[in-house]
Amino acid sequence: MADVQKIATRVSYGEALVELGAQHDDFVVLDADLAAATQTGKFKAAYPDRFYNVGIAEGHLMSMAAGIATTGHVAFASTFAMFAAGRAFEQVRNSIGYPHLNVKIGATHAGISVGEDGATHQCNEDIALMRTIPGMTVIVPADDVEARAVVRAAYELEGPVYMRFGRLATPVINDPETYSFELGRGMVMREGTDVTIVACGLMVGRALEAAEQLAGEGISAEVINIHTIKPFDDELVIKSASKTGHVVTCEEHSVIGGLGAAVLDALAPTCPVPVRKLGVNDVFGESGPAVDLLDKYGLNAEGVIKAVREVLA
């Protein structure tokens, strides 16, 4: 995939906000002194009167966004995933989730691919945290095309939304001319009969790479992109698992409480098939180049292939 265009979804987030701002004037963007990194600085440059930098105060960021939402405006609150889901969890839960306010959380720099920033900034727990909040929608776009669509969908949806974006530039795997985002509906990216690979975020592209290589070994892998972790597309996953009889889940997140857990929740009552969860195995991250870290933790095509062989065995 060397020739495929690569774009970080955090860049897509910033550019999508600017595009959305030209169409609607009933939303504001807030940031916690990270506008260059989260890419919301682009919105600030275009619409300075609708941008607020609250400083390094993430709890205040979420509380202020909640207050603005009570006035009838939509509020996009942006910071790193570690701070949005971790440091400000109480404010997200009590001030945004509990009253079901129209706040859209743009959480960038999620997962192990934050790289050199190390364990303190590599948030591998945010999906687990956010999906426990009643009424919270959780979305993990796979590429630039999907990320832009997610921002628009979040704006149109009534209620709180958590959007997870990455720092690392990743391949664009969707065609902007044909792509259509539907909240809560997974997408079959490749059909197969032997094993179902369910992925989200940057792992979707790696799952597709793995499926191509597996085909050369005579293994037919179905690849599903679950961009919406909550609400979850139980129907699609159960249908695929019933056909293939084996499932591998792939996520740049802890194996505890994330996509893999959501898949197991869906399958256990009616379709108990063998499942192998690929993710971060209950450890903290470490500093290093993003791609090297993904390789070390098995979050690559080779890791997906290994997991498929294990589940088939």
C-alpha positions as CSV (number, residue, x, y, z in Angstrom):
1,M,0.0,0.0,0.0
2,A,3.0,2.2,-0.4
3,D,1.4,4.2,-3.2
4,V,-1.8,4.8,-1.3
5,Q,-2.4,8.3,0.0
6,K,-1.9,8.6,3.8
7,I,-3.6,11.2,6.0
8,A,-3.9,11.3,9.8
9,T,-7.6,11.4,10.9
10,R,-6.8,14.3,13.2
11,V,-6.0,16.3,10.1
12,S,-9.3,15.2,8.6
13,Y,-11.1,16.3,11.8
14,G,-9.7,19.8,11.6
15,E,-10.5,20.3,7.9
16,A,-14.0,18.8,8.3
17,L,-14.7,21.4,11.0
18,V,-13.8,24.2,8.7
19,E,-16.0,22.8,5.9
20,L,-18.8,22.3,8.4
21,G,-18.3,25.9,9.7
22,A,-19.0,27.3,6.2
23,Q,-22.3,25.5,6.1
24,H,-23.6,26.0,9.7
25,D,-23.1,28.8,12.2
26,D,-24.8,27.2,15.2
27,F,-21.7,25.4,16.6
28,V,-18.5,26.4,18.3
29,V,-15.2,24.7,18.8
30,L,-13.3,24.5,22.0
31,D,-9.7,23.3,22.6
32,A,-7.4,22.8,25.6
33,D,-4.3,24.6,24.3
34,L,-3.6,21.9,21.7
35,A,-5.1,23.5,18.6
36,A,-2.0,22.8,16.5
37,A,-1.9,19.2,17.4
38,T,-5.7,18.5,17.3
39,Q,-5.9,20.6,14.1
40,T,-8.7,22.8,15.4
41,G,-6.3,25.7,14.8
42,K,-7.6,25.6,11.2
43,F,-11.1,26.4,12.5
44,K,-9.8,29.1,14.7
45,A,-8.1,30.8,11.7
46,A,-11.3,30.6,9.7
47,Y,-13.8,31.4,12.4
48,P,-12.0,33.1,15.3
49,D,-15.3,34.3,16.9
50,R,-16.5,30.7,17.2
51,F,-13.4,29.3,18.8
52,Y,-12.4,29.1,22.4
53,N,-9.1,28.1,23.9
54,V,-9.7,27.2,27.6
55,G,-6.1,26.5,28.4
56,I,-4.7,23.3,29.9
57,A,-7.9,22.6,31.9
58,E,-9.7,19.6,30.4
59,G,-12.3,19.4,33.1
60,H,-13.2,23.0,32.4
61,L,-13.2,22.3,28.7
62,M,-15.9,19.7,29.0
63,S,-17.9,21.8,31.6
64,M,-17.8,24.9,29.4
65,A,-18.8,22.8,26.3
66,A,-21.8,21.5,28.3
67,G,-22.8,25.0,29.3
68,I,-22.7,26.2,25.7
69,A,-24.8,23.2,24.6
70,T,-27.5,24.2,27.0
71,T,-28.0,27.4,25.0
72,G,-29.0,25.5,21.9
73,H,-25.6,25.5,20.2
74,V,-23.6,22.5,19.3
75,A,-20.2,22.3,21.0
76,F,-17.1,20.5,19.7
77,A,-14.7,19.9,22.5
78,S,-11.2,18.9,21.4
79,T,-8.1,17.5,23.1
80,F,-6.0,14.4,23.3
81,A,-7.9,11.2,24.0
82,M,-6.0,10.6,27.2
83,F,-7.2,13.9,28.6
84,A,-10.7,13.8,27.1
85,A,-11.5,10.3,28.3
86,G,-9.2,10.1,31.3
87,R,-8.6,13.4,33.0
88,A,-12.1,14.8,32.2
89,F,-14.1,11.6,32.7
90,E,-16.2,12.9,35.5
91,Q,-17.2,16.1,33.6
92,V,-18.0,14.0,30.5
93,R,-20.1,11.6,32.5
94,N,-21.9,14.0,34.8
95,S,-22.0,17.3,32.8
96,I,-22.4,15.9,29.3
97,G,-23.6,12.3,29.4
98,Y,-26.1,12.5,32.3
99,P,-28.1,15.5,30.8
100,H,-27.5,14.1,27.3
101,L,-26.2,17.4,25.9
102,N,-25.2,18.1,22.4
103,V,-21.5,18.0,22.9
104,K,-19.2,16.4,20.3
105,I,-15.8,15.3,21.8
106,G,-13.0,15.3,19.2
107,A,-10.4,13.1,20.9
108,T,-7.1,13.0,18.9
109,H,-3.8,11.2,19.5
110,A,-5.5,8.0,20.6
111,G,-3.8,4.6,20.9
112,I,-0.3,3.3,20.8
113,S,0.5,5.2,17.6
114,V,1.0,8.4,19.5
115,G,4.6,7.1,19.5
116,E,7.3,9.0,21.2
117,D,5.0,10.7,23.6
118,G,4.9,7.4,25.5
119,A,2.6,5.6,27.9
120,T,1.2,8.7,29.6
121,H,-0.3,9.9,26.3
122,Q,-1.0,6.6,24.6
123,C,-4.7,6.2,25.6
124,N,-5.7,2.6,25.1
125,E,-8.6,2.7,27.5
126,D,-10.9,5.5,26.1
127,I,-13.3,3.3,24.1
128,A,-13.9,1.2,27.2
129,L,-14.5,4.3,29.3
130,M,-16.8,6.1,26.8
131,R,-19.0,3.1,25.9
132,T,-20.0,2.7,29.6
133,I,-21.6,6.2,29.6
134,P,-25.3,5.8,28.9
135,G,-26.4,7.5,25.7
136,M,-22.8,8.2,24.5
137,T,-22.2,7.5,20.8
138,V,-18.7,6.2,20.2
139,I,-17.1,6.4,16.7
140,V,-13.7,5.3,15.5
141,P,-13.2,6.3,11.8
142,A,-10.8,4.2,9.7
143,D,-9.4,6.8,7.3
144,D,-9.7,10.4,6.1
145,V,-12.9,9.9,4.1
146,E,-14.7,8.3,7.0
147,A,-13.4,10.8,9.5
148,R,-14.8,13.7,7.5
149,A,-18.2,11.9,7.3
150,V,-18.1,11.2,11.0
151,V,-17.8,14.9,11.9
152,R,-20.8,15.8,9.8
153,A,-22.8,12.9,11.2
154,A,-21.9,13.9,14.8
155,Y,-23.1,17.5,14.2
156,E,-26.4,16.2,12.9
157,L,-26.9,13.7,15.7
158,E,-28.7,14.9,18.8
159,G,-26.8,14.0,22.0
160,P,-23.2,13.4,23.1
161,V,-20.7,11.8,20.7
162,Y,-17.1,10.6,21.3
163,M,-15.0,10.7,18.1
164,R,-11.6,8.9,18.2
165,F,-8.9,10.3,15.9
166,G,-5.2,9.3,15.4
167,R,-1.9,11.1,15.1
168,L,-0.3,8.8,12.6
169,A,-1.0,9.2,8.9
170,T,-2.9,6.2,7.6
171,P,-3.9,4.9,4.2
172,V,-7.1,6.2,2.6
173,I,-9.1,3.0,2.0
174,N,-12.5,4.5,1.2
175,D,-13.5,6.1,-2.1
176,P,-14.9,9.6,-1.4
177,E,-17.1,9.4,-4.5
178,T,-19.0,6.3,-3.3
179,Y,-18.5,6.2,0.5
180,S,-21.7,6.6,2.6
181,F,-21.5,6.8,6.4
182,E,-24.4,5.3,8.3
183,L,-24.3,5.6,12.1
184,G,-24.4,2.3,13.9
185,R,-24.0,0.2,10.7
186,G,-20.8,-1.7,10.0
187,M,-19.4,-2.1,6.6
188,V,-18.3,-5.3,4.8
189,M,-15.0,-4.3,3.2
190,R,-14.3,-7.7,1.8
191,E,-16.4,-10.9,1.7
192,G,-15.1,-14.2,2.9
193,T,-16.2,-17.6,4.1
194,D,-13.5,-19.0,6.5
195,V,-13.1,-16.3,9.1
196,T,-14.5,-12.9,10.1
197,I,-12.1,-10.1,10.8
198,V,-13.8,-7.2,12.7
199,A,-11.7,-4.1,12.9
200,C,-11.9,-0.4,13.6
201,G,-9.7,2.7,13.2
202,L,-6.3,2.2,11.5
203,M,-6.6,-1.6,12.0
204,V,-9.2,-1.7,9.2
205,G,-6.5,-1.1,6.6
206,R,-4.2,-3.6,8.2
207,A,-7.0,-6.2,8.3
208,L,-7.5,-5.7,4.5
209,E,-3.8,-6.3,4.0
210,A,-3.9,-9.4,6.0
211,A,-7.0,-10.7,4.2
212,E,-5.1,-10.3,0.8
213,Q,-2.2,-12.3,2.1
214,L,-4.4,-14.9,3.6
215,A,-6.1,-15.4,0.3
216,G,-2.8,-16.5,-1.1
217,E,-2.8,-19.3,1.5
218,G,-6.3,-20.4,0.5
219,I,-8.0,-18.7,3.6
220,S,-11.0,-16.6,2.7
221,A,-11.3,-13.8,5.2
222,E,-14.3,-11.5,5.5
223,V,-13.3,-8.0,6.7
224,I,-15.8,-5.8,8.6
225,N,-15.2,-2.2,9.5
226,I,-17.1,-1.3,12.7
227,H,-16.7,2.4,12.8
228,T,-19.5,2.9,15.3
229,I,-18.6,1.0,18.5
230,K,-21.7,2.3,20.2
231,P,-24.5,1.8,19.1
232,F,-23.1,-1.5,17.9
233,D,-24.1,-3.4,14.7
234,D,-24.9,-6.7,16.4
235,E,-26.8,-8.0,13.4
236,L,-24.0,-7.7,10.9
237,V,-21.4,-9.3,13.1
238,I,-23.7,-12.2,14.1
239,K,-24.6,-12.8,10.4
240,S,-20.9,-12.9,9.4
241,A,-19.8,-15.0,12.3
242,S,-22.7,-17.5,11.6
243,K,-21.3,-17.9,8.1
244,T,-17.6,-18.2,8.8
245,G,-17.6,-19.8,12.3
246,H,-14.5,-17.9,13.4
247,V,-13.9,-14.3,14.5
248,V,-10.8,-12.1,15.0
249,T,-11.2,-8.6,16.4
250,C,-8.6,-5.9,15.7
251,E,-8.2,-2.6,17.5
252,E,-5.5,-0.1,18.5
253,H,-6.9,-0.2,22.1
254,S,-6.8,-2.5,25.1
255,V,-8.3,-5.9,24.6
256,I,-10.3,-5.1,27.7
257,G,-13.6,-3.2,27.1
258,G,-13.2,-2.1,23.5
259,L,-14.2,-3.4,20.1
260,G,-13.4,-7.0,21.1
261,A,-15.6,-6.8,24.1
262,A,-18.5,-5.3,22.1
263,V,-18.2,-8.2,19.6
264,L,-18.2,-10.8,22.4
265,D,-21.3,-9.1,23.9
266,A,-23.0,-9.4,20.5
267,L,-22.0,-13.0,19.8
268,A,-22.3,-14.7,23.2
269,P,-26.1,-14.9,23.6
270,T,-26.9,-16.4,20.1
271,C,-23.7,-17.2,18.2
272,P,-20.9,-18.5,20.4
273,V,-18.0,-19.1,18.0
274,P,-14.3,-19.0,18.6
275,V,-13.0,-15.4,19.0
276,R,-9.4,-14.1,19.1
277,K,-9.0,-10.5,20.3
278,L,-6.0,-8.6,18.8
279,G,-5.1,-5.4,20.7
280,V,-3.0,-4.1,23.5
281,N,-2.7,-6.9,26.1
282,D,-3.3,-5.2,29.4
283,V,0.0,-3.4,29.4
284,F,1.1,0.3,29.3
285,G,2.7,1.5,26.1
286,E,6.2,2.9,25.7
287,S,8.1,5.6,23.8
288,G,9.1,4.9,20.2
289,P,8.3,5.5,16.5
290,A,4.6,4.9,15.9
291,V,5.0,2.3,13.2
292,D,7.7,0.4,15.2
293,L,5.4,0.3,18.2
294,L,2.5,-1.0,16.2
295,D,4.8,-3.7,14.9
296,K,6.1,-4.6,18.3
297,Y,2.6,-5.0,19.8
298,G,1.4,-7.0,16.8
299,L,-0.9,-4.4,15.5
300,N,-0.1,-5.0,11.8
301,A,-1.0,-7.3,9.0
302,E,1.3,-10.0,10.3
303,G,-0.3,-9.8,13.7
304,V,-3.8,-10.2,12.2
305,I,-2.6,-13.2,10.2
306,K,-1.2,-14.8,13.3
307,A,-4.5,-14.3,15.1
308,V,-6.4,-15.8,12.2
309,R,-4.2,-18.9,12.2
310,E,-4.7,-19.2,16.0
311,V,-8.5,-19.0,15.8
312,L,-8.7,-21.4,12.9
313,A,-6.5,-23.9,14.8
